Amino acid sequence: MIRLANKYDKTQLQEMIRMFRDESPIEQYKDIDNPEYFNSLIDSIIVGKGVIFIEENIGFIMGIITPTIWCDKTFAMYELAWYVKPEYRMGMVGIRLLKEYINYANQLKEQGRIKLFTVTKMITSPNLDYSRFGFKKIEENWMQ
């Protein structure tokens, strides 16, 4: 059952975020580990600076709310990580997590709390057509 994460989920979130990092194509992140910072980040998201939806010991999606580059009074929610353990990827957990994130973000938009929200498609992500969920591709990120 997908639900909002709480402070008691930190251990499993930390485990899954490490798994996410280890599978990530971003080599520069492989040797970075700061549990104190991660705990602080989770705390700030849980109390309202974003959202984390979790499927117990299976996967999660998290987004953070920050001011936009154009105005400190206009906010956006950016997806930070979306992860499902490999043994559960053939099911629907990932899509259900995404739908919860989208529904929550749309509520924030309707309430005027955010102007927009994003998801990120990494080169290792499944080849989903995000436009069917209402998204529009606007950029690509390149890294070195």
N, C-alpha and C positions, 0 to 999 in steps of 0.2 A: 504494500500500500504506500503510495507516494504521499508525503506530508512535508510540512515546513520543518526545517531542521531547528534544533535547539541546542543549548549549551552541553547537553549530555551526549550529543553526537560528535563532539570534537575529535575523539579518538578515531572513530571510523572515517570521519572526513579527512583527518590527517593521513590515515593509511591510504585512502583512495586518491588523495591529491598527489601523494608520492608515486602511486602507480601511474597516474595521469602523466606526471612529470617524466617518469622513466620510459613511458611509451611515446612521449612527445618527440617530434622531429627537431625541437629547439635544443641543440646540444649545449648551448650556453647555460641552460637551467639544470643540467644533470648533477652538478656538484654543489648546488645551492640548497641549504636547508636551515631554516630559522624557525623552530617551533614556537618561540615566544611571539614573533611577528605574526605567524599564521593564526595563533590563538587570538591575538588582538584583532586581526582582520575579521575572523569569524564572529567575534563578539560584536564588532561594529556593524556587520551585515545583519546579524540576528536582531539587533535592536532597531533596525530601520534604515540602515545605509545600503540596503539591497535586499536580496532574497536568496535563500538556499532551499531547494526542494531535494528531498532525499528518499530513495527507496532503500530501506534498511539493508546495509551490507552488500548492496548490489550496484548502486550508482547515485549520481547527484548532478544537479545543474546549479550554478551560482552566478549571480549578477550583482554588480555594484553600481550604486547611484552616485554620480558626481556632476558638478556643474559642467556645462558645455564649454567649449573653447571660446565661444562668442559672448557668453553672458553668465556671470556668476549666480544669477537668479533663475536661470533656465537649466533644467536638469535632464540627464539622459541615464538610462541603465544599460551598462555594457556587460555582456556575458563574459565572465572570467574563465570558467571551466565547465565543461560538460563531459561527464565520464560515466561509462558503464563497464563493469568488470568483463573481461573477455568471454567468460563462460555464459554470460547472459545476453550477449550482443545479437543473437539470432532472434530474440523475442522482441516485444514491443516496449520494453522499459524505456529505452532512449527516446522514442517518439512520445511516450506518455510524459516523461520529464519535460521535454521541449514544449508540449502543449500546456502543461501547468505554468511554465515560465511565461509563455505567450499570454495566457489568460490573465495572469497576475500583472504583467506589464501593461496589458490593455486596460485593466482596472486603474492602474496608476495614471495612465494617460487620460482616462475619462475623469479622474479626480483632479487633474491638472498638476499632479506631482512631478511627472516627467513629460518631456516633449517627444522623445523617441526612445527606442530600445534596439539593441543589436544582438546578433549571434555571430559567431566566428566559425568559419569552415577552414580547418587545417588540411594540409595535404594528406594527412592520415585519417581524416574524417570520412564517414560514409558519403557516398555521392548522392545526397538528397537534393531534390529540387525545392529549395527553400521558398521559392516564389509561391508554391502551393499553400504555404503557411502565411502568405501576405508580405513576405520580405522582398526587397529589391536590392540586387547587387550594386554596390556603389564604389567599392575599392578592392585592391589586392595589397597585401603587405609582403614586402621582400626583406630579407634579413641577411646580415653577414657578421 
